[in-house]
Amino acid sequence: MADLFSVREMMDVAIREEQTGATFYRALAESAESGELKDFALEVAEMEDEHERKFRGMLDSLGDYAPTGESYGGEYASYMAYLIEGRIFPSGEDGAEMARRQASEKEAVETAMGMERNTLLFYHEMLRFVPEGDRALLETIIAEERQHVTDWARYREEHF
């Protein structure tokens, strides 16, 4: 299969998702009724911030790469943006508003788990579209996202 996406593009998406996830979790913490959920959401937001810093460092280490087979420059980046729109964390105020609209803390936890799971599945699916030599970096992102899913699942088990 042709290498359609550069790992650089995937890192850009990962950085954006860490930012939008942090926004979501901070808004969730603000609207949480229980101190436990507030504290946990803030902890996850800080993890998202740390992941963003880590991914930025990884991005700085990458060389240039242009995907093969594009009809025009940026074609696949546009396609990838379309694929993830509305399937992972909403951006900006949309994400914060979504966090505030959760009907219950259990629903908020389920929403967080679902978004983290969607993020994980997206990156896992994208593995086959980046150059083989760059897949280890993408697998690092996958490991970080898998940890978020595990953390939220553990929180759900302990609190609901």
HELIX and SHEET records of a PDB file:
HELIX    1   1 VAL A    7  SER A   31  1                                  25    
HELIX    2   2 GLY A   35  ASP A   60  1                                  26    
HELIX    3   3 GLU A   75  ILE A   84  1                                  10    
HELIX    4   4 GLY A   92  ARG A  100  1                                   9    
HELIX    5   5 GLU A  105  MET A  126  1                                  22    
HELIX    6   6 LEU A  127  PHE A  129  5                                   3    
HELIX    7   7 GLU A  132  ASP A  134  5                                   3    
HELIX    8   8 ARG A  135  HIS A  159  1                                  25    
END                                                                             
